[in-house]
């Protein structure tokens, strides 16, 4: 793989905030006190923002108890293995809390009632239901799930300009929110050392990129029609700490390990920065590649060296790569792809965040592959050695019509089992991590699939209390993880895009494409969950 090192000093955009205005105004959003604090940011040490970044802080809405939650959410979906279970001592959360928040409405969008049929979504009358559902997920609501750390619930909202919310997980009251981010915010916020990291970007390509493609100038193609950027906010009050613009979109979530924050972009950049200051430590450019939604993960070698791992789409063969770089110096350690005769398709390997088993030293990713003229694809699961990138096995999970937008399912690793969704078929599969054998596949009822609907599930399942919890379509499904048998299904409404349920105690936290953040008691979803 061709790799070019970029002079760090020339590209560093890490600056100190030089202008902020603090205002006091009446609270409108569930504040328990009569006032809020507002922080306004229009520039960053001489570099202007495209939109005014406005942070509104409601100190009275912060909980006054320590919920004993982890202070770190280092990768998308919480952990290397993507199991989004959070420990807490909070009695209310242990028992189960119930609230919903129209976050998109507060961000300037519309929080659509969850019972609204897809035919009434924006643009559905001209683009059809499938495209309307996808467009709403990409442009208005939240494609992924929430982040639960530092006694707060964090969630991003797409509604342009992008936004982030910090919410009291017990009451659903807003502690702070920031609007005016440079582009769509569509991933999990990452939390470390009292800092919340938010990446932004869009799915588009401008016409110049099509010209480059027609001429075979793949090295010049960059994904993202608008701005890409990464922001670091104070987790407690939302004050801006640092930010960087990026080359191309920055839709994937970054990963943080040992004070190093690594992220990827639509220009094929893989960048490591000091998480506290934003100062660049290393920067790679893999020309001809671009990241879509494949959030960065990490694996720690036996000698203690971290490898940051991200998925990229390639516009020429092999059409998709997993790339691992040394977390301390950015040197490429290995790259891997789906071996022949299989061939990754579309944005597949650049879409899905890889899951990592630190115990077994295995990286797992799903991708669509082997496209046919009739519009069908295989969904493949790929496992590689985390140390050297050697492909250990590949498994074909089934063939169906190509899903729109995000193409695969985010894997979850529990012990020696991988659980993953198959969006083209509306199924969940369990696969042996060590040899790739399929243990079971289950079709989720009432989940509409391609070619007429987007399909699912795309988000990773969550393993908790001996049960598998899956968000897909309009429902939460509860499965037996050993047999795949559906125990129950619970109607929520709206749409779950790439959402993984986040569970703490007796509460599930969700984001919905219709513009809502939701907390549900597990006893409401499955009354007998504690006795199962």
N, C-alpha and C positions, 0 to 999 in steps of 0.2 A: 504494500500500500504506500503510495506516494505521500510524503509528509513534509510540510514546510514549517519551519519555525519562524515566528513573527517577532520582530523587535518589540519588546514589551513597553519600553518607554514611549514609543511613538503612538501606541494604541491605547495607552491607559487613559480611561475617562473617569477615573475615580476622583471625585472632587469633594470639597467640603461645602456644606450648605452655607450660603452667605446671606440669604434673605428669607426670613419667615415672619409672618405676622400673626400675632396671637389675639384673637377676638373672644369675647364672651357673648353668648346668645342664649335665648330660651331653648330648652330642649323640646324636640318634637317626637323623639323616638324612645318612649318607654323609660326615660330617665327618672330615677327615684329622687333626684335633687332638681332644684329649679334652674340650674345653669349647666352649660357645657363649655368646653374649651375648643377653639378652632385654630388650626395651624395651616397657613397658606404657603405653598411653595411654587414659585414660577420659574426658577432657574436653579442651576447647580454650579456655583462658582464660575459664572460667566456663560455657561451653556444653558440656553433656554429650553424649557419644556414645551411640547406641542399643546398641552392642555394644563390648566391650573390644577395642581395636586392639592386637594382639600382634605385635611384630616380633622374629623370631629370626634372629640373625646368626652365621654360621659363617666367621670370618675365614680359617681354614686351608684353606677350599675355593676361595678366590680364586686365580686363576692368577697366577704371579709373572713372566709374560712379557707384553710389550706386543704385542697381536695386530694393531696398526695398523688397527683398525676406526674408522669414523666415530664421532664423539662425539655426533651429533645424529640423531634419528629424528623429523622434524618433523611428519609427518602419518601417518594410518593407511596401511599398506602401504608405508611408507618414504619415498617421494618424491611430488612433485606428480603425476607420471605413473603412480604406483602400481606401478612395477617394483621389486620387493623383492630387489634384488641388492646384496650388501654386500662391499666389498673387505676383504681381510685378508692379512697376511703369515705367519699361523700355519701351520706346516708340517702339523700334524695335520689342521687343517680343510681345507687345500688338498688333502690326500690323501683325506680323507673319514673322519668319525668316525661311530660307531654306538652309540647308547644310547637308552633310553626311561625316562621318569620318571612314576610314578603320582601326578601332582600333585593330582588331586582327592582321593585318599585322604589325603594329608597335610593338605589343607585341610578335612577333615571329611566329605567325600563318599565315593563309592565309585568307584574306577577299575576299570571293567568290562573284563574280558579282551576284546581286540580281535576275537577270533574269535566272540564271542557273537552269535547271531542276534537280529534285532530283536524277535522274539516273546518273548524273555526279558528285555527291557528293563523298567524300572519302569513299571507301569501298562498295559503293552501288552495284557494280557488283558481290560482293561475299556475302554480308549480306542482300541485298534487300533494297528497298527504305525506308520502315518504320524504320528499325534499323539504317540506315544511317542518317536519319533526327534526330533521337533521339541521336545518338552518337555525331553528330556535335554540338547539343545543349549542351550536357553534357561536352564535351571535348574541344571545340574550341571557340564557340561564347559566347553569354550571355543568359542564360536561363531566367532571370528576366529582369525587366526594369531598368530605371535610377533613380538617386536621384538628386533633384534640391533644393539646399539650399546654403545659404551663398554666393550668387551671382555666384555660380559655378554649373556645371553639373557634377556629379560623376557617373562613370560606372565601373563595374568590367568586366574582361575578363577571360574566362576559360583557354585559351591557355597556356599549362603547360610550365614553372611554371606560376602561376597565376599573375594577374596584376590588377592595378586600375588606372583610368584616371580621372583627373580634367580638365574640358573643359570650355572654355568661351562659355556661352549659346547663345550669340549673333552671334559670328563669327565662332564657331566650331573649333577654334584654341586650341591646348593643352596648358594648363597652367603648369601642371606637370603630370608626370606619374611615377608609381613604378612597376618594374618587379622583378621576382625572389621570389615571395611569395611561401611558403612551399608546396602549393597544389593548386587545382582548386579554383578559386574565382567565385562564381556563384550566388550571391544574390545582394540585394540592399545594398550599403554602408549606414551606419547610421551616422548621423552628429549631433554633440552636442558641444557647447562651443568652437568652433574653432577646433574640432577634428573629424577626419573621421575614423570610425571603419570598418574593413574588416575581415570577417571570411572565412576560407578556409578548404577544405576537399574533399574527393572523395566518390563515391558511392559504392566502392567495399567491399568484404569480402574475407579474405584469407582462405586457405584450413583448417587451424586449427579451424576456426569458423564453418565450415561444420561438422567437427568431434564433436565439442561441441554440435551442433544441433542434430546430430544423437544419441548422448548419453543423450540428454535431459538436457544438462548443459547450460541452457539458460542464467543464471547469468554471464557466462563467455564470452558471445558473444559480440563483439565490431564491430561496422560498421566503415569502413575506412581502406583501405590497406596501405595507405601512412600516411603522417603527417597531423595532424589537428592543426590549430593555429588561433589566433586572433591578429590583428595588429591595432595600433592606430597611425595615421599620422596627422601631422599638416595640416589643411585644406587649408592653404594659399600657402605653398611652398613644402609640401609633406615630410618634415623631419619626421623620425621615432621618436615617443614619447615613446611608450612602446609596448611590445608584450608578448604573452603567448602561449606556446604549449598546446594542449588539449589532453585529453584521448579520442581517436576516432576522427572521422571527426567532423568538425564544419561548415557544409554546411548551416544551417539555419542562418538568420540574427539575431543579438541580438536586444534588446530593451533597451532604456535608459529613466529613469525617475528620476528626482530629484538627479542627480549625480550618480545614480547607474546603471551600465550596466549589464544586465542579458543575458546569452546565454546558449544554450543546445548543447549536443554532441552525437556522435554515441555510447558512452559508457553509456548512460542514465544519464549523469551528467547535473545538473541544477546549474549554478554558477552565483553569483553576485559579481561584483568587483567595486572598485572605478573607475569611468569613467576617471578621470583625471590622475590617477597613475597606474591603473591596479592592485592595491593591493586587495587581496581577502577579501571580507566581509563575505560571506558564501558559502558553497559548499555542494550540495546534490548528492547522487548517488542512482539512482533507477535501481538496477541491474535487468537484463532481459529485459530492455527497450532500445530503441535507437531512437534518433531524425533523421529524414531524411531532409526534406526541410521545416518543420513546424516552421517558424520564430516566435520568441517570441513576444507577445503583452502584454498589461497591462490594468488593471482596477483599478481605485482609489475608495476605500471604502469611505462611508460617513465620517468616522473619519480621512480621509486623508492618510490612509495606502495603499500603492500600492500593488496589486497582479500581479505578473508576470505569464503569462499563455503560455504554450507550448504544442504542440502535440507530442505524442510518439507512436511508434510501439511496440507492445508486441508480443513475439514469442510463448506465450501460452495465454490461455483465460484470459482476454477478447479481445486480439489481437490489442487493441488500446486504448489509454487514452489521455484525456486532463488533465493536471496537473496544478494547481495554487499554487504558493508559496508566502509567505509573503516577500515582497521586502526588508524589513529591516533585517530580520533574517534568511530567507530561509526555515522557517517551512512550511510544506505542509498544505495548508488550505483545499483543496478539490481535488478530482479527479472524472472524469466523463467519461462514455463511451456510445456507442450506445446500448440502452436497448434491451433485448430479445423481440421477437424472432430474431431480426436482429443481424448480426455478422460482425464486421469490417473485411476487407480482405486486405491481403498483407500490403503494407506500408501506406495504406490510411490515417489513423489518424496521422501518423508521417510525412505525406507529406504536408498537407495543413495548412498554417498559419491561425489561428482563427481571425475573425473580432470581434470587441467589440463595443457595443453601450453604451457609458458612460451615456447617457440620460436615457435609459431604463434598464440598468444593465443586459444586455444580451450578451452572447458570442455565436457566430455562427461558425460552421465548417462544411465542406462537406467531405465525405469519400465514397469510394466504399465499398460494403458490399454484403453478401449473394451470394458468388461465386458458380457457377454451373459447372459441368464437361464440358459443351459445350463452356466454355470460356466467359460466360456472367456474368455481375455483375449489381447490383443496384447502382445508385448514390443517396446517402442519405444526407439530410441536418439535422443538429442537433443543437438545441438551448438549452443552459443551463443558469441557474441563475448565474450571475457573482459573487455573494456574497458567495453562498454555494454549487454551482455545481449541484444543482438539475436540472434534465432534464425537460425542459418545453414542448418540442414537438420534433417530428421527422417527416420528410416528404420524401417520395420516389419520386425522380424526374424522374425516368425512368430507363429502363434496356437496356444495350447494351454490346458489346464486351469490355473486359478489356483493358483500355488504357495502353500503355507502359510507364515506368518510372513514372513521377509525375501523380498520379491517379485521383485527383479531380480538382475542380475549386476553386480559392480563392474568398471568398465572399466579396461583397461590401454592406455596410449598408448605406442607405439614409433615414433618418427619420424613418418611421415604415415599410420600405420595404428592403428586401434583394435581391440583384441581383447576380447571380452566373452562371458560365459556367458548362456545362455537357460534358466533353471531349469525352465520349463514344458515344454520340449521336450528337455532333456538334451543341448543342443548348445553348441558354441563357434562364434562368428562372428568373421570379420575384415572390417572396414569401413574404407573410405577416409576418413581424418580430414577431408580438405578438401572432399569433396562428398557423403559419406554412402553411396556405392555399396557394395553387398555384394561382397566379394572371394571369400569362401567361407563355407560353414557345414558343420560336421562333427558328426554324432551320435556321442556317446561310448558305446561298447558297455558292457553290463552296468550301466548307470546307470539305475535305476528312477525313473519320473517320475510326476507327478500324472495322474489323481486318486488313485491308490492309494498313492503314495510322495511324499516331499517334493520330489524332483527335484534339479537342479543343472546346472552349477556356479554357485555364488553368489560365491565369492571371485574376485579377479582372477587371471588367469594370470601367470606370471613368464617373462620373455624372457631367456634366458641361453645363451651359447655357440652362438648360431644355432638354438636350439630353444625351443619353447613348452612350459612345464611347467604342468600343470593338476591341482588337487586337487578331486576330486568323488566323492561316494558313499564307496566303500571303496577307491578307487584313486588312484594318481598316473598321469596320462596324459602322454605325450610326443608332441608334434605337430610336423610341419613347418610353420613359420609362414607359408610362402609358398603352400602348397597345401592345408593343413589335414589332410594325410594323417597317420593315426595310426601312429607309428613303433613304440611299445611301450606297454604298460600294466602297472603294478606293483601287486599287491595289498598293502594295508596292513591293512585291516579297520576296524572301528568305523564312524565317520561323519565326513566332513569337511563342516562346515556352511557357513561363509562364509570358508573358509580360503584364503589365498594362500601358496604355497610361498615360504619365505625361503631364498635360496641364497647361500652364501659358499664360494669355492674349489670343493672337490669334495664339499661337504656341503649337504644340504637339511634345514631345520628346520621342524617342523610341530606344530600343536596339533590334538587330536582330541576330538570331542564325548563320547567314552567316558571322558574324564578323564585323557588322557595327553599328555605332551610328548615328541616323537620327533625324533631325529637320524638321518639315513640317508645313507650314501655315495651319490653320484650313480652310481658304478660298479655299485652294487647295483640301482638302478632301471633304468639303461640302460648296460650294460657298455661300449658303444662310443661313449659320449657325447663323449669328447674327440676322436675321429676323424671325427665326423659332419660 
